[in-house]
Amino acid sequence: MAPVISWAGQHKILAMLLPAMLAAAVVTVIVLTTGSGGDGHATRTVTAAPVAAPVTGGAKWLAGPARQPLTAVNTDLGRLIRAERAGHRSTAESAGARLAAAAKAALAGPMPPAHARMYRSALSDLERAGARAARGQFSAASRPLATGTVGLTKVTSAADVAAPVNPPAPVTGTDG
């Protein structure tokens, strides 16, 4: 009798990267939804004194023009992983087709202010992985899925780094 191999044993790369991909999806969702409540209205925070938040070009890119295509890519990536993990082959194939289309649309969209080459490469890998998954080639999709997810995580993480804040210069008093 042949030994029984678990799903994780058959899909080692995907099983190892699943926690990283989920963490990347959570980080991206948090980054993209920062500053708004779940109902779409801006949240208000009461502070003792108004403080200007450091804003970078990357943060503006993530919150602005890149928000919609990246949200679509992350959503479809999550759907593909969940469906494939659950063994729903036809759902995973549909999710792969959506991922390929979302990655292609993101490639046609605005590039990040830094690491554009890595971003294009990651999205190309995700597009390739989605197309392979759409054809039912899940084993062939695992490597570009992993490299695309890692690359996209690096780009979005680098874009979300806060700018250094320069403290005000000390005031020297004059007696006089």
Backbone as CSV, one residue per row, in Angstrom:
resi,resn,N_x,N_y,N_z,CA_x,CA_y,CA_z,C_x,C_y,C_z
1,MET,0.841,-1.181,0.000,0.000,0.000,0.000,0.887,1.245,0.000
2,ALA,0.519,2.215,-0.815,1.299,3.450,-0.944,1.091,4.320,0.290
3,PRO,2.130,5.015,0.724,1.977,5.896,1.892,1.045,7.068,1.560
4,VAL,0.318,7.502,2.552,-0.592,8.639,2.388,0.214,9.919,2.580
5,ILE,0.119,10.804,1.602,0.858,12.063,1.668,-0.160,13.184,1.875
6,SER,0.084,13.999,2.870,-0.834,15.104,3.170,-0.731,16.193,2.111
7,TRP,-1.671,17.114,2.158,-1.660,18.235,1.231,-0.365,19.015,1.389
8,ALA,0.037,19.245,2.643,1.263,20.011,2.891,2.485,19.286,2.343
9,GLY,2.471,17.954,2.386,3.580,17.198,1.840,3.665,17.290,0.330
10,GLN,2.503,17.384,-0.314,2.474,17.486,-1.769,2.790,18.889,-2.261
11,HIS,2.508,19.886,-1.470,2.676,21.288,-1.859,3.594,21.985,-0.860
12,LYS,4.818,21.509,-0.742,5.736,22.015,0.283,5.991,23.513,0.170
13,ILE,6.264,23.983,-1.032,6.573,25.412,-1.199,5.380,26.262,-0.794
14,LEU,4.205,25.893,-1.268,3.001,26.654,-0.942,2.711,26.581,0.551
15,ALA,2.903,25.405,1.159,2.652,25.257,2.591,3.618,26.097,3.411
16,MET,4.861,26.209,2.971,5.833,27.017,3.707,5.545,28.507,3.549
17,LEU,5.075,28.895,2.377,4.858,30.306,2.119,3.474,30.795,2.525
18,LEU,2.554,29.899,2.826,1.201,30.295,3.179,1.184,31.282,4.343
19,PRO,1.905,31.021,5.453,1.895,32.024,6.533,2.447,33.378,6.094
20,ALA,3.496,33.376,5.286,4.071,34.642,4.822,3.106,35.373,3.899
21,MET,2.425,34.624,3.032,1.474,35.249,2.117,0.284,35.828,2.880
22,LEU,-0.188,35.097,3.862,-1.301,35.616,4.662,-0.872,36.853,5.449
23,ALA,0.337,36.826,5.996,0.835,37.992,6.718,0.969,39.182,5.773
24,ALA,1.456,38.934,4.564,1.582,40.015,3.583,0.214,40.576,3.223
25,ALA,-0.754,39.706,3.070,-2.108,40.168,2.750,-2.673,41.006,3.884
26,VAL,-2.448,40.564,5.129,-2.946,41.324,6.280,-2.263,42.677,6.364
27,VAL,-0.945,42.702,6.189,-0.213,43.972,6.234,-0.713,44.916,5.153
28,THR,-0.903,44.400,3.950,-1.367,45.243,2.849,-2.765,45.768,3.109
29,VAL,-3.645,44.931,3.621,-5.005,45.383,3.932,-4.963,46.463,5.003
30,ILE,-4.139,46.274,6.020,-4.021,47.284,7.083,-3.489,48.588,6.515
31,VAL,-2.461,48.486,5.687,-1.874,49.685,5.085,-2.896,50.403,4.213
32,LEU,-3.626,49.641,3.429,-4.569,50.244,2.490,-5.803,50.803,3.174
33,THR,-6.139,50.293,4.341,-7.339,50.780,5.021,-7.039,51.742,6.155
34,THR,-5.792,52.061,6.391,-5.440,52.995,7.451,-6.060,54.353,7.175
35,GLY,-6.698,54.873,8.189,-7.279,56.204,8.050,-8.748,56.190,7.705
36,SER,-9.331,55.023,7.516,-10.763,55.005,7.282,-11.377,53.886,8.085
37,GLY,-12.605,54.086,8.514,-13.324,53.074,9.259,-13.861,52.035,8.313
38,GLY,-14.425,50.982,8.858,-14.967,49.914,8.046,-16.139,50.365,7.190
39,ASP,-16.815,51.457,7.580,-17.968,51.915,6.813,-17.583,52.948,5.766
40,GLY,-16.294,53.204,5.587,-15.841,54.130,4.559,-15.704,55.566,5.036
41,HIS,-16.114,55.850,6.275,-15.990,57.199,6.804,-14.652,57.342,7.512
42,ALA,-14.107,58.527,7.451,-12.824,58.774,8.098,-12.974,58.617,9.604
43,THR,-11.982,58.001,10.220,-12.014,57.867,11.669,-11.389,59.111,12.280
44,ARG,-11.791,59.402,13.473,-11.257,60.575,14.165,-10.531,60.116,15.420
45,THR,-9.387,60.702,15.642,-8.601,60.400,16.817,-8.392,61.684,17.600
46,VAL,-8.631,61.632,18.886,-8.437,62.799,19.729,-7.053,62.689,20.341
47,THR,-6.250,63.738,20.161,-4.910,63.762,20.726,-4.731,65.041,21.506
48,ALA,-3.723,65.032,22.354,-3.460,66.201,23.180,-3.022,67.388,22.325
49,ALA,-2.209,67.144,21.346,-1.739,68.202,20.467,-1.660,67.636,19.057
50,PRO,-2.033,68.421,18.060,-1.949,67.900,16.698,-0.501,67.655,16.306
51,VAL,-0.272,66.503,15.729,1.058,66.118,15.293,0.979,65.784,13.809
52,ALA,1.859,66.372,13.043,1.881,66.084,11.608,2.490,64.714,11.387
53,ALA,1.765,63.856,10.707,2.270,62.521,10.417,3.254,62.588,9.259
54,PRO,4.363,61.891,9.382,5.298,61.874,8.269,4.677,61.142,7.086
55,VAL,4.782,61.725,5.920,4.205,61.125,4.720,5.318,60.961,3.702
56,THR,5.366,59.790,3.119,6.363,59.520,2.083,5.655,59.349,0.751
57,GLY,6.426,59.391,-0.303,5.863,59.136,-1.618,5.300,57.731,-1.708
58,GLY,5.960,56.775,-1.032,5.480,55.397,-1.031,4.142,55.259,-0.327
59,ALA,3.997,55.945,0.805,2.730,55.891,1.536,1.615,56.523,0.713
60,LYS,1.927,57.616,0.035,0.927,58.254,-0.835,0.554,57.321,-1.984
61,TRP,1.543,56.612,-2.540,1.284,55.679,-3.628,0.391,54.534,-3.152
62,LEU,0.698,53.984,-1.966,-0.100,52.877,-1.433,-1.535,53.296,-1.139
63,ALA,-1.708,54.485,-0.605,-3.047,54.950,-0.242,-3.797,55.530,-1.432
64,GLY,-3.074,55.882,-2.470,-3.707,56.534,-3.611,-3.900,55.614,-4.797
65,PRO,-3.115,55.829,-5.841,-3.365,55.125,-7.102,-3.133,53.617,-7.050
66,ALA,-2.322,53.126,-6.150,-2.031,51.693,-6.105,-3.039,50.923,-5.262
67,ARG,-3.853,51.630,-4.538,-4.764,50.978,-3.586,-5.673,49.951,-4.258
68,GLN,-6.384,50.344,-5.282,-7.357,49.446,-5.907,-6.704,48.231,-6.575
69,PRO,-5.669,48.412,-7.413,-5.080,47.217,-8.029,-4.415,46.280,-7.026
70,LEU,-3.764,46.819,-5.993,-3.126,45.957,-4.993,-4.162,45.217,-4.159
71,THR,-5.270,45.873,-3.852,-6.341,45.209,-3.111,-6.894,44.048,-3.931
72,ALA,-7.078,44.262,-5.225,-7.580,43.193,-6.104,-6.598,42.025,-6.159
73,VAL,-5.307,42.326,-6.285,-4.299,41.267,-6.337,-4.302,40.472,-5.034
74,ASN,-4.300,41.155,-3.897,-4.283,40.466,-2.610,-5.550,39.656,-2.373
75,THR,-6.692,40.193,-2.764,-7.952,39.469,-2.604,-7.940,38.186,-3.423
76,ASP,-7.543,38.302,-4.684,-7.526,37.126,-5.550,-6.447,36.124,-5.136
77,LEU,-5.343,36.614,-4.631,-4.292,35.739,-4.118,-4.823,34.925,-2.942
78,GLY,-5.518,35.578,-2.029,-6.108,34.877,-0.896,-7.148,33.857,-1.325
79,ARG,-7.972,34.216,-2.300,-8.988,33.280,-2.805,-8.337,32.044,-3.422
80,LEU,-7.283,32.266,-4.191,-6.588,31.149,-4.823,-6.011,30.210,-3.765
81,ILE,-5.352,30.763,-2.784,-4.720,29.941,-1.741,-5.773,29.160,-0.956
82,ARG,-6.850,29.848,-0.557,-7.907,29.169,0.211,-8.560,28.054,-0.594
83,ALA,-8.886,28.319,-1.852,-9.561,27.322,-2.675,-8.654,26.125,-2.955
84,GLU,-7.392,26.379,-3.245,-6.463,25.297,-3.538,-6.213,24.474,-2.283
85,ARG,-6.110,25.134,-1.163,-5.872,24.450,0.105,-7.073,23.588,0.489
86,ALA,-8.278,24.071,0.202,-9.491,23.329,0.519,-9.769,22.212,-0.485
87,GLY,-9.009,22.182,-1.562,-9.195,21.146,-2.564,-10.307,21.436,-3.557
88,HIS,-10.755,22.679,-3.618,-11.786,23.086,-4.572,-11.114,23.508,-5.875
89,ARG,-10.867,22.536,-6.705,-10.080,22.745,-7.920,-10.691,23.785,-8.860
90,SER,-11.988,23.690,-9.139,-12.597,24.634,-10.090,-12.622,26.050,-9.521
91,THR,-12.847,26.177,-8.217,-12.816,27.503,-7.587,-11.406,28.074,-7.631
92,ALA,-10.415,27.213,-7.405,-9.018,27.656,-7.457,-8.638,28.077,-8.878
93,GLU,-9.134,27.361,-9.870,-8.845,27.741,-11.255,-9.459,29.100,-11.584
94,SER,-10.690,29.338,-11.108,-11.325,30.655,-11.320,-10.557,31.755,-10.604
95,ALA,-10.131,31.461,-9.371,-9.358,32.447,-8.607,-8.021,32.719,-9.294
96,GLY,-7.418,31.692,-9.886,-6.168,31.883,-10.626,-6.362,32.803,-11.814
97,ALA,-7.472,32.631,-12.527,-7.755,33.509,-13.669,-7.949,34.948,-13.207
98,ARG,-8.646,35.130,-12.077,-8.844,36.493,-11.541,-7.524,37.102,-11.084
99,LEU,-6.670,36.268,-10.463,-5.357,36.760,-10.031,-4.530,37.199,-11.232
100,ALA,-4.531,36.409,-12.289,-3.770,36.772,-13.494,-4.270,38.095,-14.059
101,ALA,-5.587,38.266,-14.108,-6.156,39.516,-14.632,-5.842,40.701,-13.719
102,ALA,-5.928,40.497,-12.401,-5.639,41.587,-11.458,-4.170,41.995,-11.510
103,ALA,-3.285,41.006,-11.604,-1.847,41.317,-11.691,-1.531,42.052,-12.985
104,LYS,-2.176,41.647,-14.067,-1.961,42.327,-15.351,-2.455,43.770,-15.280
105,ALA,-3.601,43.982,-14.648,-4.129,45.343,-14.490,-3.210,46.184,-13.612
106,ALA,-2.674,45.587,-12.548,-1.753,46.327,-11.670,-0.466,46.686,-12.409
107,LEU,-0.017,45.814,-13.311,1.169,46.118,-14.119,0.930,47.318,-15.028
108,ALA,-0.296,47.479,-15.475,-0.628,48.610,-16.344,-0.860,49.887,-15.541
109,GLY,-0.965,49.762,-14.230,-1.232,50.911,-13.371,0.033,51.639,-12.962
110,PRO,-0.104,52.523,-11.981,1.031,53.332,-11.536,2.096,52.495,-10.823
111,MET,3.334,52.818,-11.093,4.463,52.130,-10.475,4.808,52.819,-9.154
112,PRO,5.396,52.087,-8.220,5.790,52.698,-6.946,6.931,53.690,-7.164
113,PRO,7.092,54.636,-6.239,8.170,55.620,-6.394,9.564,54.997,-6.273
114,ALA,9.662,53.831,-5.654,10.943,53.131,-5.535,10.686,51.647,-5.771
115,HIS,11.684,50.929,-6.187,11.603,49.482,-6.405,10.617,49.093,-7.504
116,ALA,10.505,49.903,-8.531,9.558,49.625,-9.621,9.912,48.333,-10.355
117,ARG,11.185,48.055,-10.528,11.582,46.841,-11.235,11.163,45.590,-10.451
118,MET,11.363,45.613,-9.135,10.961,44.494,-8.291,9.434,44.332,-8.308
119,TYR,8.724,45.456,-8.318,7.256,45.451,-8.354,6.768,44.816,-9.661
120,ARG,7.343,45.238,-10.788,6.960,44.654,-12.081,7.256,43.150,-12.118
121,SER,8.402,42.768,-11.596,8.784,41.360,-11.573,7.817,40.544,-10.706
122,ALA,7.474,41.077,-9.543,6.550,40.373,-8.639,5.172,40.215,-9.280
123,LEU,4.682,41.278,-9.885,3.371,41.195,-10.529,3.402,40.258,-11.738
124,SER,4.499,40.242,-12.475,4.633,39.312,-13.598,4.611,37.869,-13.102
125,ASP,5.302,37.619,-11.985,5.292,36.279,-11.395,3.875,35.889,-10.952
126,LEU,3.163,36.820,-10.327,1.806,36.521,-9.890,0.864,36.318,-11.072
127,GLU,1.074,37.080,-12.137,0.264,36.888,-13.344,0.515,35.489,-13.927
128,ARG,1.784,35.093,-13.992,2.150,33.772,-14.506,1.562,32.671,-13.613
129,ALA,1.664,32.844,-12.294,1.124,31.853,-11.366,-0.391,31.732,-11.516
130,GLY,-1.068,32.861,-11.647,-2.514,32.843,-11.821,-2.923,32.143,-13.105
131,ALA,-2.197,32.412,-14.173,-2.504,31.768,-15.459,-2.291,30.253,-15.371
132,ARG,-1.235,29.841,-14.707,-0.989,28.399,-14.554,-2.060,27.754,-13.677
133,ALA,-2.434,28.417,-12.612,-3.491,27.887,-11.744,-4.812,27.812,-12.508
134,ALA,-5.077,28.797,-13.353,-6.311,28.798,-14.149,-6.364,27.593,-15.092
135,ARG,-5.197,27.112,-15.497,-5.135,25.922,-16.359,-5.068,24.633,-15.539
136,GLY,-5.121,24.761,-14.203,-5.064,23.586,-13.338,-3.659,23.100,-13.054
137,GLN,-2.660,23.869,-13.404,-1.255,23.497,-13.197,-0.766,24.067,-11.864
138,PHE,-1.290,23.540,-10.760,-1.007,24.103,-9.447,0.440,23.910,-9.019
139,SER,1.034,22.789,-9.359,2.444,22.578,-9.012,3.329,23.575,-9.742
140,ALA,3.042,23.822,-11.014,3.827,24.778,-11.794,3.590,26.210,-11.327
141,ALA,2.463,26.453,-10.688,2.141,27.806,-10.208,2.807,28.126,-8.877
142,SER,3.239,27.107,-8.139,3.722,27.357,-6.771,4.973,28.231,-6.702
143,ARG,5.940,28.002,-7.575,7.180,28.799,-7.512,6.940,30.267,-7.884
144,PRO,6.282,30.587,-9.024,6.048,32.011,-9.300,5.101,32.652,-8.292
145,LEU,4.216,31.857,-7.705,3.327,32.386,-6.676,4.140,32.810,-5.450
146,ALA,5.081,31.964,-5.074,5.925,32.262,-3.914,6.827,33.472,-4.175
147,THR,7.522,33.482,-5.311,8.439,34.590,-5.581,7.680,35.900,-5.792
148,GLY,6.523,35.823,-6.424,5.722,37.032,-6.618,5.219,37.606,-5.313
149,THR,4.789,36.728,-4.422,4.291,37.183,-3.122,5.401,37.819,-2.298
150,VAL,6.567,37.177,-2.297,7.703,37.733,-1.545,8.107,39.097,-2.115
151,GLY,8.199,39.201,-3.435,8.587,40.468,-4.058,7.583,41.571,-3.783
152,LEU,6.297,41.245,-3.881,5.261,42.242,-3.625,5.284,42.691,-2.165
153,THR,5.536,41.754,-1.265,5.632,42.090,0.161,6.802,43.033,0.414
154,LYS,7.939,42.775,-0.218,9.108,43.645,-0.042,8.819,45.064,-0.537
155,VAL,8.168,45.173,-1.683,7.885,46.496,-2.250,6.900,47.264,-1.374
156,THR,5.810,46.609,-0.978,4.811,47.319,-0.173,5.345,47.642,1.213
157,SER,6.197,46.774,1.762,6.802,47.061,3.062,7.746,48.253,2.973
158,ALA,8.546,48.299,1.916,9.481,49.408,1.738,8.730,50.712,1.503
159,ALA,7.594,50.638,0.814,6.815,51.851,0.540,6.135,52.382,1.780
160,ASP,5.931,51.528,2.775,5.198,51.926,3.972,6.108,52.404,5.100
161,VAL,7.396,52.526,4.863,8.317,52.994,5.895,8.101,54.491,6.117
162,ALA,7.950,54.869,7.366,7.721,56.279,7.690,8.982,57.101,7.465
163,ALA,8.770,58.319,7.053,9.890,59.240,6.853,10.412,59.675,8.216
164,PRO,11.710,59.926,8.321,12.239,60.392,9.598,11.690,61.784,9.921
165,VAL,11.406,61.976,11.168,10.875,63.266,11.610,12.012,64.046,12.245
166,ASN,12.211,65.269,11.776,13.240,66.121,12.357,12.626,66.888,13.523
167,PRO,13.197,66.736,14.706,12.658,67.491,15.842,12.948,68.981,15.655
168,PRO,12.131,69.831,16.270,12.388,71.252,16.166,13.716,71.614,16.835
169,ALA,14.320,72.641,16.298,15.597,73.111,16.870,15.343,73.671,18.262
170,PRO,16.285,73.469,19.167,16.097,74.002,20.518,16.101,75.528,20.504
171,VAL,15.268,76.083,21.340,15.174,77.528,21.440,16.094,77.985,22.568
172,THR,16.967,78.921,22.234,17.849,79.457,23.263,17.333,80.817,23.683
173,GLY,17.135,80.979,24.911,16.584,82.234,25.421,17.661,83.283,25.592
174,THR,17.284,84.532,25.441,18.207,85.643,25.679,17.632,86.471,26.818
175,ASP,18.461,86.792,27.732,18.045,87.646,28.841,18.260,89.093,28.449
176,GLY,17.155,89.657,28.189,17.324,90.909,27.889,17.212,92.112,27.467
